[in-house]
Each structure stands twice: as structure tokens, then as C-alpha cells.
Amino acid sequence: MKVVVDYDLCEANAVCMQHAPKVFRVEEDDTLTVLLEDVPAEEQESAREAERLCPRQAIRLTD
């Protein structure tokens, strides 16, 4: 599973980081960093939750 972020939509509000802190990090300058572009099996559930809860729907997970 891969993480794709639409940075034009992303507001870096940290909802994704709250649900998947091993996958996403919001930097001090309010930009989003994807820590794991290839999400390992043990982080996939939290990454799906981050995708589902993203207020701007800026996160997409692909196979």
C-alpha cells in the first residue's frame, strides 16, 4: 500500500498524524511529511483511518 497526498488540498491540520504517527508528521512550518510512502502491514489500519478522517480528503492509499 502506498500513500499519495494531494498537497494542494492538504492543510497540515495533523489529523492524519494523530491517527498514524508512524506514517505522517506535520512539521513546524506546517507542512506534511510522509514518513512511510510504502505502508507496512502493521500500519495499514491506522493509515486507512487517517485517509478516512482527513478533513480535506487529501490522502489517498493505493495498492
C-alpha positions in Angstrom: 0.0 0.0 0.0 1.3 3.4 -1.0 0.4 6.9 0.3 -0.4 9.6 -2.1 -1.0 13.1 -0.8 -2.6 16.0 -2.7 -0.5 18.8 -1.3 -2.8 21.4 -3.0 -5.6 20.2 -0.7 -3.6 19.4 2.4 -4.0 22.0 5.2 -1.5 20.1 7.5 -4.1 20.1 10.3 -2.4 16.9 11.8 -5.5 14.7 11.9 -3.5 12.1 9.9 -0.6 12.4 12.3 -2.9 11.8 15.3 -4.1 8.5 13.8 -1.0 7.3 12.0 2.1 9.0 13.6 4.5 6.4 12.1 3.2 7.3 8.6 2.6 11.1 8.8 4.3 14.0 10.5 3.4 17.7 10.4 6.5 19.9 10.5 7.0 23.1 12.5 6.5 25.0 9.3 3.0 23.4 8.8 3.9 21.1 6.0 3.1 17.4 5.9 5.8 14.8 5.6 5.0 11.2 4.6 7.4 9.1 6.7 6.5 5.8 5.1 5.4 6.0 1.4 5.2 2.2 1.4 3.0 1.4 4.4 3.8 -1.9 6.1 1.1 -4.3 7.1 1.2 -3.3 10.7 0.5 0.4 9.9 -2.2 -0.1 7.2 -5.2 0.1 9.5 -4.0 3.4 11.1 -3.2 4.8 7.6 -6.7 3.9 6.4 -8.2 5.7 9.4 -6.1 8.7 8.6 -7.3 8.6 5.0 -10.9 8.3 6.1 -10.7 11.1 8.6 -8.7 13.7 6.6 -11.0 16.8 6.6 -9.8 17.8 3.1 -9.6 14.3 1.7 -6.0 15.0 0.6 -4.8 11.5 1.4 -5.3 8.5 -0.9 -4.0 5.0 -0.3 -3.2 2.8 -3.3 -2.3 -0.8 -3.8 
